[in-house]
Amino acid sequence: AGPCPRFLNAVDEDRSMSIPLAVPDRVVLTCGTGRGETELTAFDSALYDAGVHNANIVEVSSLIPPGADLTTDADRDELVDSIEIGGLHPMVVAKETASSDGREPGDRLVAAIGAGRLDDRYGVNVEAHGVGNSTESIRERCRQMLSELADTRDAGLERTTSVVSEEYVPETGAVAAVAAAVYL
């Protein structure tokens, strides 16, 4: 086994695809929850609740560009309007999904994104998710990770914020909790 030969040919013939993305000037933290018959449809419902359901998510790492506006209170409809349907949109995403056939009804799912400015320059995001965590414990985990990222960079942590979503496993069906840092 090994890589798909068509992929190797594409690389060998210099047909690799590059995706030009501008440096974002705005980062919006958002979250949502959803229910569905399957974990996939519950996840899609949570993306809808968060306002990012029309995006093709391009997962990015944790850096917030210098000067980018960071907000947690964007209007959902404005966020939906900012996303081109089917467009490629960079995001940091935390998610937790579960179904009633895999978890105990009443189990709590939690997903969170934390963000912090470093010495009032650029910033960093962290993501956390789990089952059974309290909202405060997941926020604390985000604060700890932000602090560690600041220490790694020999920078002071100026301002932190986070968004947390939580949902409980139902008797039947599936649920999802999602949090995202959307780069616009």
C-alpha positions in Angstrom: 0.0 0.0 0.0 1.0 3.6 -0.1 -0.1 7.0 -1.5 -2.6 7.0 -4.3 -0.6 6.9 -7.6 -2.8 9.7 -9.1 -1.7 12.0 -6.3 2.0 11.2 -6.9 1.5 11.9 -10.6 -0.1 15.2 -9.8 2.8 16.2 -7.6 5.3 14.9 -10.1 3.7 17.0 -12.8 3.6 20.1 -10.6 -0.2 20.1 -10.4 -0.3 20.7 -6.7 -3.1 23.0 -5.7 -2.5 26.1 -3.7 -5.2 28.1 -2.1 -4.6 31.8 -1.8 -6.0 33.2 1.4 -5.7 36.8 2.6 -4.5 37.5 6.1 -7.7 38.0 8.0 -8.5 41.2 9.7 -11.3 39.8 11.9 -11.6 36.7 14.1 -15.0 35.8 15.4 -15.5 33.3 18.2 -18.8 31.5 17.9 -20.5 28.3 19.2 -23.5 26.2 18.7 -25.3 23.0 19.5 -27.3 20.6 17.4 -29.4 17.5 17.4 -30.0 15.0 14.6 -30.6 11.3 13.9 -26.8 10.8 13.4 -23.7 12.5 14.7 -23.0 13.9 11.3 -26.4 15.6 11.1 -26.1 16.8 14.7 -22.7 18.3 13.8 -24.2 20.1 10.8 -27.1 21.4 13.0 -24.5 22.7 15.5 -22.6 24.5 12.6 -25.9 26.0 11.6 -26.6 27.2 15.2 -23.1 28.7 15.2 -23.7 30.5 11.9 -20.9 28.7 9.9 -22.9 26.0 8.2 -22.4 27.4 4.7 -18.6 27.3 4.9 -16.2 24.7 3.7 -14.0 24.7 6.8 -10.2 24.9 6.3 -8.6 24.0 9.6 -5.9 26.4 10.7 -3.6 26.4 13.7 -3.7 28.9 16.5 -2.4 32.3 15.4 -4.5 35.4 15.3 -2.8 38.0 13.1 -1.6 41.3 14.5 -4.3 44.0 14.4 -7.1 41.5 13.7 -10.3 42.4 15.5 -11.3 39.7 18.0 -14.9 39.4 19.0 -17.2 37.0 20.7 -20.4 38.8 20.3 -20.9 39.0 16.5 -24.5 39.0 15.3 -25.2 35.5 14.0 -27.0 36.8 10.8 -24.0 39.1 10.1 -21.7 36.1 10.5 -23.8 34.0 8.1 -23.7 36.9 5.6 -19.9 37.1 5.9 -19.5 33.5 4.7 -19.6 32.8 1.0 -21.7 29.7 0.4 -19.4 26.9 -0.4 -16.3 29.1 0.1 -13.2 28.0 1.8 -13.0 29.6 5.3 -10.2 29.2 7.8 -11.3 28.3 11.3 -10.1 26.7 14.5 -12.8 24.3 15.5 -13.5 22.3 18.6 -16.3 19.7 18.5 -17.8 16.9 20.5 -20.5 14.6 19.1 -22.3 11.6 20.6 -25.3 9.4 20.0 -27.6 7.7 22.4 -26.3 4.3 21.3 -22.8 5.2 22.3 -23.2 7.3 25.5 -25.5 7.4 28.5 -28.5 9.8 28.2 -27.7 12.9 30.2 -23.9 12.9 29.5 -22.7 16.4 29.0 -20.8 17.3 25.8 -18.7 20.5 25.9 -16.7 22.3 23.2 -14.7 25.5 23.7 -12.5 28.0 21.9 -10.3 30.3 23.9 -8.3 33.3 22.6 -5.8 35.6 24.0 -3.6 38.6 22.9 0.1 38.3 23.5 1.7 41.5 24.7 -1.0 43.4 22.7 0.5 42.1 19.5 -0.8 39.0 17.8 -2.9 36.4 19.5 -3.5 32.7 19.8 -6.4 30.4 19.9 -6.9 27.1 21.8 -9.6 24.5 21.5 -10.9 22.1 24.1 -13.7 19.5 24.2 -14.8 16.6 26.2 -17.6 14.6 27.8 -18.6 15.2 31.4 -16.7 18.5 31.8 -18.3 21.5 33.4 -18.4 24.8 31.5 -16.0 26.3 34.1 -13.5 23.4 33.9 -13.3 23.7 30.1 -12.9 27.5 30.4 -10.1 26.9 32.9 -8.4 24.4 30.6 -8.5 27.0 27.8 -6.9 29.6 30.2 -4.2 27.2 31.1 -3.4 26.4 27.5 -3.4 30.1 26.6 -1.0 30.7 29.4 1.3 27.9 28.3 1.3 29.2 24.7 2.3 32.7 26.0 5.1 31.2 28.1 6.4 29.3 25.1 6.6 32.5 23.2 8.1 34.5 26.1 5.1 36.8 25.9 2.7 38.2 28.4 -0.9 37.2 28.1 -2.9 40.5 27.8 -6.5 39.7 27.3 -8.3 36.3 27.1 -11.8 35.4 26.1 -13.6 32.1 25.3 -16.9 30.7 24.0 -18.3 27.4 25.3 -21.1 25.2 24.0 -22.7 22.3 25.8 -25.3 19.8 25.0 -26.7 16.7 26.7 -27.0 13.2 25.2 -30.7 12.5 24.6 -32.6 9.3 25.0 -32.6 8.8 21.2 -30.6 10.4 18.4 -27.4 12.3 18.4 -26.1 15.7 19.6 -23.1 17.9 18.9 -21.4 20.8 20.6 -19.2 23.1 18.5 -17.1 26.1 19.1 -15.1 27.9 16.3 -12.7 30.8 15.7 -13.7 32.0 12.3 -11.1 34.0 10.3 -12.7 36.7 8.1 
